[in-house]
Amino acid sequence: MSHQENDGTSEHDAVAELAMEGLEVTPKRRAPRLNERILSSLSRRSVAAHPWHDLEIGPEAPAVFNVVVEITKGSKVKYELDKKTGLIKVDRVLYSSVVYPHNYGFIPRTLCEDNDPMDVLVLMQKNENKEVAVNEFLPAAEARDAIKYSMDLYAQYILQSLRR
């Protein structure tokens, strides 16, 4: 679309008129806006956050913490975190009448002996976005200690990675 001047002539016509009079005119062009995805691919840096490393565990951890839900309650699809890319990919589909009974996922910025983030099963009556505190599924002190230990393992893992 061309921009119309007040007298009804287009910007292109005005530039052509000035050029005929011997004046050199460089038309104003808007630089195309590159979106973040294109810019990030040029700089080889990902725009998307890595759900394990980039998401916060939460300021009140280990008592109250954030969870990345990989499998939603009632789903037949088993997802798995690709630790290298941060993508959550389909691992398998349950073809039986079995469904996952609760939300299942992991706690960001934790690490367990199996080299995966700490697994978590979220027991809720409804699928709501709200805070869930460590309850009496395990004794609360034991659950908090396990989460704290996993947070410490993750911190050691990051420090070793940075030293390499």
Secondary structure as GFF3:
##gff-version 3
##sequence-region A 1 164
A	DSSP	alpha_helix	11	20	.	.	.	ID=ss1
A	DSSP	alpha_helix	36	43	.	.	.	ID=ss2
A	DSSP	beta_strand	68	71	.	.	.	ID=ss3
A	DSSP	beta_strand	77	81	.	.	.	ID=ss4
A	DSSP	beta_strand	88	93	.	.	.	ID=ss5
A	DSSP	beta_strand	103	106	.	.	.	ID=ss6
A	DSSP	beta_strand	119	122	.	.	.	ID=ss7
A	DSSP	alpha_helix	140	163	.	.	.	ID=ss8
###
